[in-house]
Amino acid sequence: MKNLALGIAASLPALGLLACVAMEHREVSSAQKAHASCVQEHSESHPDCVALEERLHAAQRRYQESSRRAWACDPAQEDCPTRR
């Protein structure tokens, strides 16, 4: 029983990171949909679409950084996976 409790306690930080990554992945998906919808309604150069594209890029950066931390991947690696 004690080993189970220690195992659970040890896995909680990893689960927290994975939950964070999942949330950030949803943010990227949401930002992609919002940007695509804006471009379809207006144009790529419309001010609202430009702002949404910036939001998308920021969400992608956060997702990639969190993914690399969650999977203990060295960010210096070019082929470091960002989604598993």
C-alpha positions as CSV (number, residue, x, y, z in Angstrom):
1,M,0.0,0.0,0.0
2,K,2.8,2.4,0.9
3,N,4.5,1.7,-2.5
4,L,1.3,2.4,-4.3
5,A,1.0,5.8,-2.5
6,L,4.6,6.6,-3.3
7,G,4.0,5.7,-7.0
8,I,0.9,7.9,-7.2
9,A,2.7,10.8,-5.5
10,A,5.6,10.4,-7.9
11,S,3.4,10.5,-10.9
12,L,1.3,13.5,-10.0
13,P,3.8,16.1,-11.3
14,A,4.0,14.2,-14.7
15,L,0.2,14.0,-14.8
16,G,0.0,17.8,-14.2
17,L,2.4,18.5,-17.0
18,L,0.4,16.2,-19.4
19,A,-2.9,17.9,-18.4
20,C,-1.3,21.2,-19.1
21,V,-0.1,20.0,-22.5
22,A,-3.5,18.7,-23.4
23,M,-5.1,22.1,-22.4
24,E,-2.5,23.9,-24.5
25,H,-3.2,21.6,-27.4
26,R,-6.9,22.5,-27.2
27,E,-5.9,26.2,-27.2
28,V,-3.9,25.6,-30.4
29,S,-6.8,23.9,-32.1
30,S,-9.2,26.6,-31.0
31,A,-6.8,29.3,-32.3
32,Q,-6.5,27.5,-35.6
33,K,-10.2,27.3,-36.1
34,A,-10.7,30.9,-35.2
35,H,-8.0,32.1,-37.6
36,A,-9.4,29.9,-40.4
37,S,-12.9,31.2,-39.9
38,C,-11.7,34.8,-39.9
39,V,-9.7,34.3,-43.1
40,Q,-12.7,32.6,-44.7
41,E,-15.0,35.5,-43.7
42,H,-12.5,38.3,-44.4
43,S,-9.0,37.9,-45.7
44,E,-5.5,36.9,-44.4
45,S,-4.6,40.6,-44.1
46,H,-7.7,41.7,-42.2
47,P,-6.6,43.2,-38.8
48,D,-8.7,40.7,-36.8
49,C,-7.2,37.8,-38.7
50,V,-3.7,39.1,-38.2
51,A,-4.3,39.3,-34.4
52,L,-5.7,35.8,-34.5
53,E,-2.7,34.5,-36.3
54,E,-0.5,36.0,-33.7
55,R,-2.6,34.3,-31.0
56,L,-2.2,31.1,-32.9
57,H,1.6,31.4,-33.1
58,A,1.8,32.2,-29.4
59,A,-0.3,29.2,-28.5
60,Q,1.8,26.9,-30.7
61,R,5.0,28.2,-29.0
62,R,3.5,27.5,-25.5
63,Y,2.4,24.1,-26.6
64,Q,5.8,23.1,-28.0
65,E,7.6,24.4,-24.9
66,S,5.2,22.5,-22.5
67,S,5.4,19.3,-24.6
68,R,9.2,19.3,-24.5
69,R,9.2,19.8,-20.7
70,A,6.5,17.1,-20.3
71,W,8.5,14.5,-22.3
72,A,11.9,15.7,-21.0
73,C,13.1,16.5,-24.5
74,D,16.1,18.8,-25.0
75,P,14.8,21.9,-26.9
76,A,18.1,22.0,-28.7
77,Q,17.2,18.9,-30.6
78,E,15.8,19.7,-34.0
79,D,13.8,16.5,-34.2
80,C,12.3,16.8,-30.7
81,P,8.7,15.6,-30.9
82,T,6.0,18.1,-29.9
83,R,3.1,15.7,-29.9
84,R,2.8,12.0,-28.9
